[in-house]
């Protein structure tokens, strides 16, 4: 992560149909490899997969993770 003191934020997990979604915000200045590692850990520990990633002009990454609703017994995303 970065030394700027900004934190990643996790939005509210919402269910839609067969999937539940969790929005994340990764702050600017976070390296691509650090972001990839963070998302990889979410996938391994919680059954999440990447649904969408947006890179904004200021360097902020907006990420939407999803998983099948039947996996809701697994932990939610955590930073």
PATIDREN-474325 format. One record per atom (N, C-alpha, C): atom name; y, z, x; residue in three letters. Coordinates in Angstrom, 2 decimals. Layout:
BEGIN
{atom:CA, c2:Y, c3:Z, c1:X, rest:ALA};
...
This chain:
BEGIN
{atom:N, c2:-1.18, c3:0.00, c1:0.83, rest:UNK};
{atom:CA, c2:0.00, c3:0.00, c1:0.00, rest:UNK};
{atom:C, c2:1.24, c3:0.00, c1:0.87, rest:UNK};
{atom:N, c2:2.34, c3:0.16, c1:0.27, rest:UNK};
{atom:CA, c2:3.60, c3:0.10, c1:0.99, rest:UNK};
{atom:C, c2:4.17, c3:1.49, c1:1.20, rest:UNK};
{atom:N, c2:5.12, c3:1.59, c1:2.07, rest:UNK};
{atom:CA, c2:5.77, c3:2.86, c1:2.33, rest:UNK};
{atom:C, c2:7.06, c3:3.03, c1:1.54, rest:UNK};
{atom:N, c2:7.28, c3:2.17, c1:0.58, rest:UNK};
{atom:CA, c2:8.54, c3:2.22, c1:-0.17, rest:UNK};
{atom:C, c2:8.58, c3:3.29, c1:-1.24, rest:UNK};
{atom:N, c2:7.45, c3:3.91, c1:-1.54, rest:UNK};
{atom:CA, c2:7.44, c3:4.96, c1:-2.54, rest:UNK};
{atom:C, c2:7.24, c3:4.44, c1:-3.95, rest:UNK};
{atom:N, c2:7.07, c3:3.14, c1:-4.13, rest:UNK};
{atom:CA, c2:6.81, c3:2.61, c1:-5.46, rest:UNK};
{atom:C, c2:5.33, c3:2.73, c1:-5.76, rest:UNK};
{atom:N, c2:5.03, c3:2.95, c1:-6.99, rest:UNK};
{atom:CA, c2:3.66, c3:3.18, c1:-7.40, rest:UNK};
{atom:C, c2:3.17, c3:2.04, c1:-8.28, rest:UNK};
{atom:N, c2:1.87, c3:1.82, c1:-8.28, rest:UNK};
{atom:CA, c2:1.26, c3:0.91, c1:-9.23, rest:UNK};
{atom:C, c2:1.25, c3:1.61, c1:-10.57, rest:UNK};
{atom:N, c2:1.39, c3:0.87, c1:-11.62, rest:UNK};
{atom:CA, c2:1.35, c3:1.48, c1:-12.94, rest:UNK};
{atom:C, c2:0.23, c3:0.85, c1:-13.75, rest:UNK};
{atom:N, c2:-0.38, c3:1.65, c1:-14.58, rest:UNK};
{atom:CA, c2:-1.45, c3:1.20, c1:-15.46, rest:UNK};
{atom:C, c2:-0.94, c3:1.34, c1:-16.88, rest:UNK};
{atom:N, c2:-1.02, c3:0.25, c1:-17.62, rest:UNK};
{atom:CA, c2:-0.62, c3:0.28, c1:-19.02, rest:UNK};
{atom:C, c2:-1.73, c3:0.84, c1:-19.88, rest:UNK};
{atom:N, c2:-1.51, c3:0.83, c1:-21.17, rest:UNK};
{atom:CA, c2:-2.48, c3:1.35, c1:-22.12, rest:UNK};
{atom:C, c2:-3.64, c3:0.37, c1:-22.25, rest:UNK};
{atom:N, c2:-4.87, c3:0.87, c1:-22.25, rest:UNK};
{atom:CA, c2:-6.05, c3:0.03, c1:-22.43, rest:UNK};
{atom:C, c2:-6.16, c3:-0.31, c1:-23.91, rest:UNK};
{atom:N, c2:-6.27, c3:-1.60, c1:-24.19, rest:UNK};
{atom:CA, c2:-6.36, c3:-2.06, c1:-25.58, rest:UNK};
{atom:C, c2:-7.64, c3:-2.84, c1:-25.78, rest:UNK};
{atom:N, c2:-8.23, c3:-2.72, c1:-26.95, rest:UNK};
{atom:CA, c2:-9.45, c3:-3.46, c1:-27.28, rest:UNK};
{atom:C, c2:-9.08, c3:-4.63, c1:-28.20, rest:UNK};
{atom:N, c2:-9.69, c3:-5.77, c1:-27.93, rest:UNK};
{atom:CA, c2:-9.48, c3:-6.96, c1:-28.77, rest:UNK};
{atom:C, c2:-10.79, c3:-7.73, c1:-28.83, rest:UNK};
{atom:N, c2:-11.44, c3:-7.69, c1:-29.97, rest:UNK};
{atom:CA, c2:-12.71, c3:-8.39, c1:-30.10, rest:UNK};
{atom:C, c2:-13.79, c3:-7.74, c1:-29.26, rest:UNK};
{atom:N, c2:-14.43, c3:-8.54, c1:-28.44, rest:UNK};
{atom:CA, c2:-15.53, c3:-8.06, c1:-27.60, rest:UNK};
{atom:C, c2:-15.05, c3:-7.47, c1:-26.28, rest:UNK};
{atom:N, c2:-13.76, c3:-7.56, c1:-26.00, rest:UNK};
{atom:CA, c2:-13.23, c3:-7.10, c1:-24.72, rest:UNK};
{atom:C, c2:-12.19, c3:-6.01, c1:-24.90, rest:UNK};
{atom:N, c2:-12.03, c3:-5.20, c1:-23.86, rest:UNK};
{atom:CA, c2:-10.89, c3:-4.30, c1:-23.78, rest:UNK};
{atom:C, c2:-10.08, c3:-4.72, c1:-22.55, rest:UNK};
{atom:N, c2:-8.78, c3:-4.59, c1:-22.64, rest:UNK};
{atom:CA, c2:-7.86, c3:-5.08, c1:-21.62, rest:UNK};
{atom:C, c2:-7.04, c3:-3.93, c1:-21.06, rest:UNK};
{atom:N, c2:-6.75, c3:-4.00, c1:-19.76, rest:UNK};
{atom:CA, c2:-5.92, c3:-2.99, c1:-19.10, rest:UNK};
{atom:C, c2:-4.88, c3:-3.70, c1:-18.24, rest:UNK};
{atom:N, c2:-3.59, c3:-3.59, c1:-18.61, rest:UNK};
{atom:CA, c2:-2.54, c3:-4.19, c1:-17.79, rest:UNK};
{atom:C, c2:-2.19, c3:-3.30, c1:-16.59, rest:UNK};
{atom:N, c2:-1.99, c3:-3.92, c1:-15.45, rest:UNK};
{atom:CA, c2:-1.58, c3:-3.21, c1:-14.23, rest:UNK};
{atom:C, c2:-0.33, c3:-3.88, c1:-13.68, rest:UNK};
{atom:N, c2:0.47, c3:-3.12, c1:-12.98, rest:UNK};
{atom:CA, c2:1.63, c3:-3.66, c1:-12.27, rest:UNK};
{atom:C, c2:1.52, c3:-3.22, c1:-10.83, rest:UNK};
{atom:N, c2:1.49, c3:-4.20, c1:-9.93, rest:UNK};
{atom:CA, c2:1.41, c3:-3.91, c1:-8.50, rest:UNK};
{atom:C, c2:2.79, c3:-4.18, c1:-7.91, rest:UNK};
{atom:N, c2:3.39, c3:-3.22, c1:-7.24, rest:UNK};
{atom:CA, c2:4.78, c3:-3.35, c1:-6.79, rest:UNK};
{atom:C, c2:4.96, c3:-4.40, c1:-5.70, rest:UNK};
{atom:N, c2:6.19, c3:-4.90, c1:-5.56, rest:UNK};
{atom:CA, c2:6.48, c3:-5.85, c1:-4.48, rest:UNK};
{atom:C, c2:6.27, c3:-5.19, c1:-3.13, rest:UNK};
{atom:N, c2:5.91, c3:-5.98, c1:-2.16, rest:UNK};
{atom:CA, c2:5.68, c3:-5.43, c1:-0.83, rest:UNK};
{atom:C, c2:4.23, c3:-5.07, c1:-0.58, rest:UNK};
{atom:N, c2:3.41, c3:-5.03, c1:-1.62, rest:UNK};
{atom:CA, c2:1.98, c3:-4.78, c1:-1.46, rest:UNK};
{atom:C, c2:1.35, c3:-6.05, c1:-0.92, rest:UNK};
{atom:N, c2:0.63, c3:-5.94, c1:0.16, rest:UNK};
{atom:CA, c2:0.04, c3:-7.14, c1:0.76, rest:UNK};
{atom:C, c2:-1.04, c3:-7.72, c1:-0.15, rest:UNK};
{atom:N, c2:-1.28, c3:-9.00, c1:0.07, rest:UNK};
{atom:CA, c2:-2.30, c3:-9.68, c1:-0.74, rest:UNK};
{atom:C, c2:-3.67, c3:-9.04, c1:-0.54, rest:UNK};
{atom:N, c2:-3.99, c3:-8.69, c1:0.69, rest:UNK};
{atom:CA, c2:-5.30, c3:-8.09, c1:0.96, rest:UNK};
{atom:C, c2:-5.42, c3:-6.69, c1:0.35, rest:UNK};
{atom:N, c2:-4.32, c3:-5.92, c1:0.35, rest:UNK};
{atom:CA, c2:-4.36, c3:-4.60, c1:-0.28, rest:UNK};
{atom:C, c2:-4.54, c3:-4.72, c1:-1.79, rest:UNK};
{atom:N, c2:-3.86, c3:-5.69, c1:-2.41, rest:UNK};
{atom:CA, c2:-4.00, c3:-5.91, c1:-3.84, rest:UNK};
{atom:C, c2:-5.43, c3:-6.35, c1:-4.17, rest:UNK};
{atom:N, c2:-5.98, c3:-7.24, c1:-3.35, rest:UNK};
{atom:CA, c2:-7.35, c3:-7.72, c1:-3.57, rest:UNK};
{atom:C, c2:-8.36, c3:-6.58, c1:-3.44, rest:UNK};
{atom:N, c2:-8.16, c3:-5.71, c1:-2.46, rest:UNK};
{atom:CA, c2:-9.04, c3:-4.56, c1:-2.28, rest:UNK};
{atom:C, c2:-8.96, c3:-3.61, c1:-3.47, rest:UNK};
{atom:N, c2:-7.74, c3:-3.37, c1:-3.94, rest:UNK};
{atom:CA, c2:-7.54, c3:-2.48, c1:-5.09, rest:UNK};
{atom:C, c2:-8.26, c3:-3.03, c1:-6.33, rest:UNK};
{atom:N, c2:-8.11, c3:-4.33, c1:-6.58, rest:UNK};
{atom:CA, c2:-8.74, c3:-4.94, c1:-7.75, rest:UNK};
{atom:C, c2:-10.26, c3:-4.99, c1:-7.59, rest:UNK};
{atom:N, c2:-10.71, c3:-5.19, c1:-6.38, rest:UNK};
{atom:CA, c2:-12.14, c3:-5.21, c1:-6.10, rest:UNK};
{atom:C, c2:-12.78, c3:-3.85, c1:-6.39, rest:UNK};
{atom:N, c2:-12.08, c3:-2.77, c1:-6.02, rest:UNK};
{atom:CA, c2:-12.58, c3:-1.43, c1:-6.32, rest:UNK};
{atom:C, c2:-12.65, c3:-1.17, c1:-7.82, rest:UNK};
{atom:N, c2:-11.66, c3:-1.68, c1:-8.56, rest:UNK};
{atom:CA, c2:-11.68, c3:-1.53, c1:-10.02, rest:UNK};
{atom:C, c2:-12.89, c3:-2.24, c1:-10.61, rest:UNK};
{atom:N, c2:-13.19, c3:-3.41, c1:-10.08, rest:UNK};
{atom:CA, c2:-14.33, c3:-4.19, c1:-10.57, rest:UNK};
{atom:C, c2:-15.65, c3:-3.47, c1:-10.28, rest:UNK};
{atom:N, c2:-15.76, c3:-2.91, c1:-9.08, rest:UNK};
{atom:CA, c2:-17.00, c3:-2.24, c1:-8.69, rest:UNK};
{atom:C, c2:-17.24, c3:-0.94, c1:-9.44, rest:UNK};
{atom:N, c2:-16.19, c3:-0.16, c1:-9.64, rest:UNK};
{atom:CA, c2:-16.38, c3:1.16, c1:-10.24, rest:UNK};
{atom:C, c2:-16.29, c3:1.19, c1:-11.76, rest:UNK};
{atom:N, c2:-15.57, c3:0.24, c1:-12.34, rest:UNK};
{atom:CA, c2:-15.36, c3:0.31, c1:-13.79, rest:UNK};
{atom:C, c2:-15.83, c3:-0.89, c1:-14.58, rest:UNK};
{atom:N, c2:-16.43, c3:-1.87, c1:-13.92, rest:UNK};
{atom:CA, c2:-16.90, c3:-3.03, c1:-14.65, rest:UNK};
{atom:C, c2:-15.79, c3:-3.98, c1:-15.08, rest:UNK};
{atom:N, c2:-14.61, c3:-3.87, c1:-14.46, rest:UNK};
{atom:CA, c2:-13.47, c3:-4.71, c1:-14.83, rest:UNK};
{atom:C, c2:-13.55, c3:-6.05, c1:-14.12, rest:UNK};
{atom:N, c2:-12.99, c3:-7.08, c1:-14.75, rest:UNK};
{atom:CA, c2:-12.85, c3:-8.39, c1:-14.13, rest:UNK};
{atom:C, c2:-11.42, c3:-8.86, c1:-14.33, rest:UNK};
{atom:N, c2:-10.99, c3:-9.76, c1:-13.47, rest:UNK};
{atom:CA, c2:-9.62, c3:-10.26, c1:-13.53, rest:UNK};
{atom:C, c2:-9.50, c3:-11.28, c1:-14.66, rest:UNK};
{atom:N, c2:-8.61, c3:-11.01, c1:-15.60, rest:UNK};
{atom:CA, c2:-8.37, c3:-11.94, c1:-16.70, rest:UNK};
{atom:C, c2:-7.14, c3:-12.79, c1:-16.41, rest:UNK};
{atom:N, c2:-6.11, c3:-12.19, c1:-15.81, rest:UNK};
{atom:CA, c2:-4.87, c3:-12.92, c1:-15.52, rest:UNK};
{atom:C, c2:-4.11, c3:-12.20, c1:-14.42, rest:UNK};
{atom:N, c2:-3.47, c3:-12.99, c1:-13.57, rest:UNK};
{atom:CA, c2:-2.61, c3:-12.46, c1:-12.53, rest:UNK};
{atom:C, c2:-1.35, c3:-13.31, c1:-12.49, rest:UNK};
{atom:N, c2:-0.20, c3:-12.66, c1:-12.56, rest:UNK};
{atom:CA, c2:1.08, c3:-13.34, c1:-12.45, rest:UNK};
{atom:C, c2:1.84, c3:-12.78, c1:-11.26, rest:UNK};
{atom:N, c2:2.30, c3:-13.66, c1:-10.41, rest:UNK};
{atom:CA, c2:3.14, c3:-13.26, c1:-9.28, rest:UNK};
{atom:C, c2:4.57, c3:-13.61, c1:-9.62, rest:UNK};
{atom:N, c2:5.42, c3:-12.61, c1:-9.71, rest:UNK};
{atom:CA, c2:6.82, c3:-12.82, c1:-10.07, rest:UNK};
{atom:C, c2:7.65, c3:-13.09, c1:-8.83, rest:UNK};
{atom:N, c2:8.85, c3:-13.63, c1:-9.03, rest:UNK};
{atom:CA, c2:9.73, c3:-14.02, c1:-7.93, rest:UNK};
{atom:C, c2:10.10, c3:-12.84, c1:-7.03, rest:UNK};
{atom:N, c2:10.17, c3:-11.63, c1:-7.60, rest:UNK};
{atom:CA, c2:10.52, c3:-10.45, c1:-6.79, rest:UNK};
{atom:C, c2:9.33, c3:-9.89, c1:-6.03, rest:UNK};
{atom:N, c2:8.15, c3:-10.49, c1:-6.17, rest:UNK};
{atom:CA, c2:6.96, c3:-10.03, c1:-5.45, rest:UNK};
{atom:C, c2:6.06, c3:-9.11, c1:-6.26, rest:UNK};
{atom:N, c2:6.49, c3:-8.72, c1:-7.45, rest:UNK};
{atom:CA, c2:5.67, c3:-7.88, c1:-8.32, rest:UNK};
{atom:C, c2:4.50, c3:-8.70, c1:-8.85, rest:UNK};
{atom:N, c2:3.34, c3:-8.08, c1:-8.88, rest:UNK};
{atom:CA, c2:2.18, c3:-8.72, c1:-9.48, rest:UNK};
{atom:C, c2:1.86, c3:-8.04, c1:-10.81, rest:UNK};
{atom:N, c2:1.72, c3:-8.83, c1:-11.85, rest:UNK};
{atom:CA, c2:1.31, c3:-8.31, c1:-13.14, rest:UNK};
{atom:C, c2:-0.14, c3:-8.77, c1:-13.35, rest:UNK};
{atom:N, c2:-1.02, c3:-7.80, c1:-13.52, rest:UNK};
{atom:CA, c2:-2.46, c3:-8.07, c1:-13.58, rest:UNK};
{atom:C, c2:-2.99, c3:-7.61, c1:-14.93, rest:UNK};
{atom:N, c2:-3.86, c3:-8.41, c1:-15.52, rest:UNK};
{atom:CA, c2:-4.57, c3:-8.02, c1:-16.73, rest:UNK};
{atom:C, c2:-6.05, c3:-8.00, c1:-16.38, rest:UNK};
{atom:N, c2:-6.66, c3:-6.81, c1:-16.48, rest:UNK};
{atom:CA, c2:-8.09, c3:-6.66, c1:-16.27, rest:UNK};
{atom:C, c2:-8.79, c3:-6.62, c1:-17.62, rest:UNK};
{atom:N, c2:-10.02, c3:-7.09, c1:-17.67, rest:UNK};
{atom:CA, c2:-10.79, c3:-7.00, c1:-18.91, rest:UNK};
{atom:C, c2:-12.23, c3:-6.63, c1:-18.60, rest:UNK};
{atom:N, c2:-12.88, c3:-6.08, c1:-19.61, rest:UNK};
{atom:CA, c2:-14.32, c3:-5.81, c1:-19.54, rest:UNK};
{atom:C, c2:-14.87, c3:-5.81, c1:-20.95, rest:UNK};
{atom:N, c2:-16.15, c3:-6.01, c1:-21.05, rest:UNK};
{atom:CA, c2:-16.80, c3:-5.99, c1:-22.36, rest:UNK};
{atom:C, c2:-16.64, c3:-4.60, c1:-22.97, rest:UNK};
{atom:N, c2:-16.41, c3:-4.56, c1:-24.26, rest:UNK};
{atom:CA, c2:-16.18, c3:-3.28, c1:-24.94, rest:UNK};
{atom:C, c2:-17.40, c3:-2.38, c1:-24.85, rest:UNK};
{atom:N, c2:-18.57, c3:-2.94, c1:-24.73, rest:UNK};
{atom:CA, c2:-19.78, c3:-2.12, c1:-24.63, rest:UNK};
{atom:C, c2:-19.85, c3:-1.34, c1:-23.31, rest:UNK};
{atom:N, c2:-18.99, c3:-1.67, c1:-22.36, rest:UNK};
{atom:CA, c2:-18.95, c3:-0.95, c1:-21.09, rest:UNK};
{atom:C, c2:-17.91, c3:0.16, c1:-21.09, rest:UNK};
{atom:N, c2:-17.42, c3:0.54, c1:-22.25, rest:UNK};
{atom:CA, c2:-16.33, c3:1.51, c1:-22.32, rest:UNK};
{atom:C, c2:-16.73, c3:2.91, c1:-21.84, rest:UNK};
{atom:N, c2:-18.02, c3:3.16, c1:-21.64, rest:UNK};
{atom:CA, c2:-18.43, c3:4.44, c1:-21.10, rest:UNK};
{atom:C, c2:-18.11, c3:4.54, c1:-19.60, rest:UNK};
{atom:N, c2:-17.81, c3:3.40, c1:-18.95, rest:UNK};
{atom:CA, c2:-17.41, c3:3.41, c1:-17.55, rest:UNK};
{atom:C, c2:-15.97, c3:3.88, c1:-17.44, rest:UNK};
{atom:N, c2:-15.57, c3:4.35, c1:-16.27, rest:UNK};
{atom:CA, c2:-14.21, c3:4.87, c1:-16.10, rest:UNK};
{atom:C, c2:-13.16, c3:3.77, c1:-16.28, rest:UNK};
{atom:N, c2:-11.98, c3:4.19, c1:-16.73, rest:UNK};
{atom:CA, c2:-10.86, c3:3.27, c1:-16.85, rest:UNK};
{atom:C, c2:-10.28, c3:2.96, c1:-15.50, rest:UNK};
{atom:N, c2:-9.31, c3:2.04, c1:-15.43, rest:UNK};
{atom:CA, c2:-8.71, c3:1.73, c1:-14.15, rest:UNK};
{atom:C, c2:-7.95, c3:2.93, c1:-13.60, rest:UNK};
{atom:N, c2:-8.01, c3:3.11, c1:-12.30, rest:UNK};
{atom:CA, c2:-7.32, c3:4.22, c1:-11.65, rest:UNK};
{atom:C, c2:-6.79, c3:3.74, c1:-10.31, rest:UNK};
{atom:N, c2:-5.70, c3:4.30, c1:-9.92, rest:UNK};
{atom:CA, c2:-5.06, c3:3.92, c1:-8.65, rest:UNK};
{atom:C, c2:-5.08, c3:5.13, c1:-7.73, rest:UNK};
